[in-house]
Amino acid sequence: MKKSLSEPNEDYLERICELLDTKSYARVSDIAEELKVKPASVTSMLQKLENDGYVIREAYRGFSMTTKGIEIGKKIQKRHEVLNRFLRFLKVDESVIAGDIDGLEHHLSDQTLKKLEEFLEQSK
C-alpha cells in the first residue's frame, strides 16, 4: 500500500521544488524563511524526508530532490497553480486566494484537478 504524505511534508516538497527552480539549491535557512518556521523544524523535517527517499543532502549546497521527491513536489505545484487560476476565474478576492489554496491543494483528487484544468481550458 502506498504511504501518503502529510500536508506539511507536501508543503516542504513544494517549497524545495520552487527554490530549486529559482535558485538551483535549497538550504535550511531558505526553506525556513519560505515556510516561516524555525531552522530546527526544517532540519527535523528534512531528515524525515531524506529517510523516506524524497530529498538528498548535498555537502556545502543544501538539499536536492530525488526523482520521487520531484514528482510529488511538481504535482503539488501544479495543484496550486490550477487552484490559483480557478479562484481567479471565479474572481475570489486576492486576500482570500492564498488561504483557500493552502486549504484545498492537499485534498484535491487527481480526477477533480483534471476536470478543473479541462474547465479552465474551455473557458478561455
C-alpha positions in Angstrom: 0.0 0.0 0.0 1.3 3.5 -0.9 2.0 5.7 2.1 0.6 9.1 1.7 2.5 12.2 2.7 1.2 14.6 5.4 0.3 18.2 4.4 3.5 19.6 6.0 5.6 17.1 4.0 3.9 18.2 0.8 4.4 21.8 1.7 8.1 21.2 2.2 8.5 19.4 -1.1 6.6 22.1 -2.9 8.8 24.8 -1.5 12.0 22.9 -2.1 10.9 22.5 -5.8 10.3 26.2 -6.0 13.7 27.0 -4.5 15.4 24.6 -6.9 13.6 26.1 -9.8 14.6 29.7 -8.9 18.0 29.3 -7.1 19.1 25.8 -8.1 19.7 25.0 -4.4 17.6 24.7 -1.2 19.3 25.5 2.1 17.7 25.1 5.5 17.7 28.8 6.0 15.9 29.4 2.7 13.3 26.8 3.4 12.7 28.2 6.9 12.2 31.6 5.5 9.8 30.5 2.8 7.7 28.4 5.3 8.0 30.9 8.2 9.3 28.2 10.6 12.4 27.7 12.6 15.5 26.2 11.1 15.5 23.4 13.7 12.0 22.4 12.4 13.3 22.4 8.8 16.3 20.2 9.8 14.0 17.7 11.5 11.6 17.5 8.6 14.4 17.2 6.0 15.9 14.3 8.0 12.5 12.6 7.7 12.1 13.4 4.0 15.7 12.1 3.4 15.0 8.9 5.3 11.8 8.4 3.2 13.8 9.0 -0.1 12.4 12.4 -1.1 15.4 14.6 -0.7 19.2 14.3 -0.8 21.6 16.2 1.4 24.5 17.7 -0.6 27.5 18.8 1.2 28.0 22.6 1.1 25.0 23.1 -1.1 21.9 22.2 0.9 19.3 19.8 -0.4 18.2 18.5 -3.7 15.4 16.1 -4.5 15.2 12.6 -5.6 13.0 11.7 -8.6 10.3 10.6 -6.2 10.5 14.0 -4.4 10.4 16.0 -7.6 7.4 14.0 -8.8 5.4 14.9 -5.6 6.7 18.5 -5.5 5.7 19.2 -9.1 2.3 17.6 -8.6 1.6 19.9 -5.6 2.9 22.9 -7.6 0.5 22.0 -10.4 -2.4 21.7 -8.0 -1.5 25.1 -6.5 -1.3 26.7 -10.0 -4.7 25.2 -11.2 -6.4 26.3 -8.0 -4.9 29.7 -8.3 -6.2 30.0 -11.9 -9.6 28.7 -10.9 -10.1 31.0 -8.0 -9.0 34.0 -10.1 -11.5 32.9 -12.7 -14.2 33.0 -10.0 -13.0 36.4 -9.1 -12.3 35.4 -5.5 -10.7 38.3 -3.6 -6.9 38.3 -3.8 -6.7 38.4 0.0 -8.6 35.1 0.3 -7.0 33.1 -2.5 -3.7 32.1 -0.8 -5.5 30.8 2.3 -8.1 28.9 0.2 -5.4 27.3 -1.9 -3.5 26.2 1.2 -6.7 24.6 2.5 -7.7 22.9 -0.8 -4.5 21.8 -2.5 -3.8 18.8 -0.3 -7.3 17.4 -0.6 -7.9 17.7 -4.3 -8.2 14.4 -6.1 -6.4 13.9 -9.4 -9.8 13.5 -11.1 -11.0 16.8 -9.8 -7.8 18.5 -10.8 -8.1 17.2 -14.3 -11.7 18.4 -14.5 -10.7 21.8 -13.3 -8.0 22.0 -15.9 -10.4 21.0 -18.6 -12.9 23.6 -17.4 -10.3 26.3 -17.4 -9.2 25.4 -20.9 -12.8 25.5 -22.2 -13.4 28.9 -20.5 -10.5 30.7 -22.3 
